[in-house]
Amino acid sequence: MLKGRIHSLETFGTVDGPGIRFVLFMQGCLLQCQYCHNPDTWSLTEGKEMTVEEVLAEIEPYLSYYRSSGGGLTVSGGEATLQAPFVTELFREVKKRWNLHTCLDTNGYNEGDKIRDLLDVTDLVMLDLKHIDNEKHIKLTGKPNERMLNMAHWLSDHNRKMWIRHVFVPGIHDDEQDLIHLGKFIGGLHGVEKFEILPYHTMGIYKWQELGWDYPLEGVPSPTAEEIERANRLIEEGRQQVVTAK
């Protein structure tokens, strides 16, 4: 019987897609983002094993809230696509039984063609773009960004609905040309329904401490409202350059 490794779940999520959502956090991630507020999800061997039926039993009591709010099921992580067969089966079942909206929250570190079965039962992809500059992406996450950008192009080429999210860390994401470049990249994509900057926060530091790990961004403050406003303005400037040129 197909089982997934689950880190945790949330029954009333309000920031992981439209409406009120059941959010399932999968265990395991191949990125090691310096600002990660859930480093305990990185391990591929930890977490609680659950079957699809066990997850469905957790969702069912709250169906009326998800339906009435235009919400549904979001699978996040960790990195959900590392357990694509399990998530695919789960999405198929919630659609077959309840016609529930499905959302995949992913860092894009996979290949569209390899997880096409999953993407075919996904109504919305929330794609986290960590950094548009490859060298800075490697420093921030431990991996190059080629796969993430390729995933964005795949979703665009296959007319998939996506929201793009970008965590903003002062000193890491404030270069003017990087922000304009990011805007140009987003402007060249089809299917982007929403773009959102997520301000960096320090609420997950205690998890690093509990694991006995040094926190890489020690002393880095959360961005100011002015910094976020500037970043949004520069990204929009880059996006408009592409839109105008089309």
C-alpha positions in Angstrom: 0.0 0.0 0.0 1.3 3.4 -1.0 2.5 5.5 2.0 3.8 9.0 2.3 6.2 10.4 4.9 4.4 13.3 6.5 5.9 16.0 8.6 2.7 17.7 9.8 -0.7 18.9 8.8 -2.9 22.0 9.3 -6.6 21.9 9.0 -7.3 25.7 8.7 -4.6 27.1 6.4 -5.3 30.6 5.0 -2.0 31.5 3.3 -1.4 28.4 1.1 -3.8 29.0 -1.7 -7.3 30.3 -2.1 -9.9 30.0 0.6 -9.5 27.9 3.8 -7.3 24.8 3.1 -6.1 21.6 4.5 -2.3 21.8 4.3 -0.3 18.6 4.3 3.4 19.1 4.9 5.5 16.3 3.4 8.8 15.2 4.9 12.1 15.6 2.9 13.8 18.4 0.9 16.9 18.5 -1.2 17.4 22.3 -0.7 18.9 23.7 2.4 17.7 27.3 2.4 19.5 29.5 4.8 16.3 31.1 5.9 14.3 27.9 6.2 11.8 28.0 9.1 11.3 24.2 8.9 14.7 22.6 8.7 13.3 19.6 10.5 11.5 18.8 7.2 14.9 18.2 5.3 15.5 14.6 6.4 14.2 12.1 3.8 13.9 9.3 6.4 12.0 11.0 9.3 8.3 11.9 9.5 5.2 9.8 10.1 4.2 7.3 7.5 0.5 7.6 6.4 -1.6 6.0 3.7 -3.8 8.0 1.4 -6.9 6.8 3.2 -5.5 8.0 6.5 -4.9 11.5 5.1 -8.4 11.5 3.6 -9.9 10.6 7.0 -8.1 13.7 8.4 -9.6 16.0 5.7 -13.2 14.8 5.6 -14.4 16.4 8.9 -13.6 19.9 7.6 -15.0 19.6 4.0 -17.7 22.1 4.5 -15.2 24.8 5.4 -13.1 24.1 2.4 -16.1 24.1 0.0 -17.8 27.2 1.4 -14.6 29.3 1.3 -13.5 28.2 -2.2 -10.6 26.4 -0.6 -9.3 22.8 -0.8 -6.2 20.8 -0.3 -2.6 22.1 -0.5 0.4 19.7 -0.3 3.6 21.4 0.8 6.8 20.4 2.5 9.7 19.9 2.7 9.4 19.3 -1.0 6.1 17.6 -2.0 7.3 16.4 -5.5 9.9 14.1 -3.9 6.9 12.0 -3.0 5.1 12.6 -6.3 3.4 9.1 -6.6 1.8 9.5 -3.2 0.7 13.1 -3.7 -0.7 12.2 -7.2 -2.9 9.4 -5.7 -4.0 11.7 -2.9 -5.0 14.5 -5.4 -6.9 11.9 -7.6 -8.9 10.7 -4.6 -9.9 14.1 -3.3 -11.0 15.0 -6.8 -12.9 11.8 -7.3 -14.6 11.8 -3.9 -15.2 15.5 -3.2 -14.1 17.4 -6.3 -11.8 19.4 -4.1 -9.4 22.1 -5.4 -5.8 20.9 -5.3 -2.7 23.1 -4.9 0.9 22.0 -5.0 3.4 24.1 -3.1 6.9 23.4 -4.6 10.4 24.8 -4.9 10.4 23.5 -8.5 13.4 21.2 -8.0 11.9 18.5 -10.3 11.1 18.0 -13.9 7.7 18.7 -15.3 7.7 15.7 -17.6 8.7 13.4 -14.8 5.8 14.5 -12.5 3.3 15.2 -15.3 0.8 12.7 -13.7 0.9 14.8 -10.5 0.6 18.1 -12.4 -2.4 16.8 -14.4 -4.4 16.5 -11.2 -3.1 19.8 -9.7 -5.3 22.9 -10.1 -2.8 25.4 -8.9 1.0 25.4 -8.5 2.6 27.7 -5.9 6.1 28.0 -7.1 8.8 29.4 -4.8 11.6 31.1 -6.7 14.4 31.5 -4.2 16.8 33.6 -6.2 17.0 34.6 -9.9 20.9 34.8 -9.8 22.4 31.3 -10.1 25.5 31.9 -7.9 23.4 33.6 -5.2 20.9 30.8 -5.4 23.6 28.2 -4.8 24.9 30.1 -1.8 21.4 30.5 -0.4 20.1 27.0 -1.0 23.0 24.7 -1.8 21.6 24.0 -5.3 21.7 25.9 -8.7 18.4 27.4 -9.9 18.2 25.9 -13.4 15.7 23.2 -12.4 13.4 25.8 -10.8 13.5 28.1 -13.8 12.9 25.1 -16.1 9.9 24.2 -14.0 8.5 27.7 -14.4 8.9 27.5 -18.1 7.3 24.0 -18.2 4.2 25.3 -16.3 4.0 28.3 -18.6 4.4 26.2 -21.8 1.7 23.8 -20.6 -0.8 26.5 -19.6 -0.8 25.6 -15.9 -2.1 28.1 -13.3 0.6 29.3 -10.9 1.3 31.7 -8.1 4.9 32.7 -7.8 6.3 33.5 -4.3 9.7 35.0 -3.5 11.1 35.3 0.0 12.9 38.6 0.5 15.9 38.7 2.8 17.8 42.0 3.3 21.3 41.8 1.9 20.4 38.8 -0.3 17.5 39.9 -2.4 17.9 43.7 -2.7 20.2 44.0 -5.7 18.4 46.3 -8.2 19.4 44.3 -11.3 18.4 41.0 -9.7 14.9 42.3 -8.9 14.4 43.7 -12.4 15.7 40.4 -13.9 13.2 38.5 -11.8 10.4 40.8 -13.0 11.5 40.2 -16.6 11.5 36.4 -16.0 8.0 36.5 -14.5 6.8 38.8 -17.3 7.8 36.2 -19.9 5.7 33.5 -18.3 2.1 32.5 -19.1 -0.4 31.5 -16.4 1.0 33.5 -13.5 -2.2 34.5 -11.6 -0.4 36.1 -8.6 3.1 37.2 -7.5 3.8 37.7 -3.9 6.9 38.8 -1.9 7.1 37.0 1.4 9.1 39.1 3.9 11.9 37.1 5.7 11.1 36.4 9.3 13.1 34.9 12.2 10.3 32.8 13.8 12.0 29.5 12.8 15.3 30.1 14.4 14.4 28.1 17.5 14.1 25.0 15.3 17.7 25.4 14.2 18.7 25.7 17.9 16.7 22.6 18.8 18.6 20.7 16.1 21.9 22.0 17.5 22.7 23.8 14.2 24.2 27.3 13.7 21.7 29.6 12.1 23.2 31.0 8.9 21.4 34.4 8.9 22.0 35.2 12.6 21.5 38.9 13.1 19.7 39.6 9.7 16.6 41.6 10.4 13.2 41.3 8.7 12.8 43.7 5.8 11.1 47.1 6.3 7.9 48.0 4.5 10.0 50.4 2.4 12.4 47.6 1.3 9.4 45.4 0.3 7.8 48.3 -1.6 11.0 49.0 -3.5 11.4 45.3 -4.4 7.9 45.1 -5.7 8.4 48.3 -7.7 11.6 47.0 -9.3 10.1 43.6 -10.1 7.0 45.3 -11.6 9.3 47.5 -13.7 11.1 44.5 -15.1 7.8 42.7 -15.8 6.4 45.7 -17.6 9.5 45.9 -19.8 8.6 42.4 -21.1 4.9 43.0 -21.3 5.3 46.3 -23.3 7.8 44.6 -25.7 5.3 41.8 -26.6 
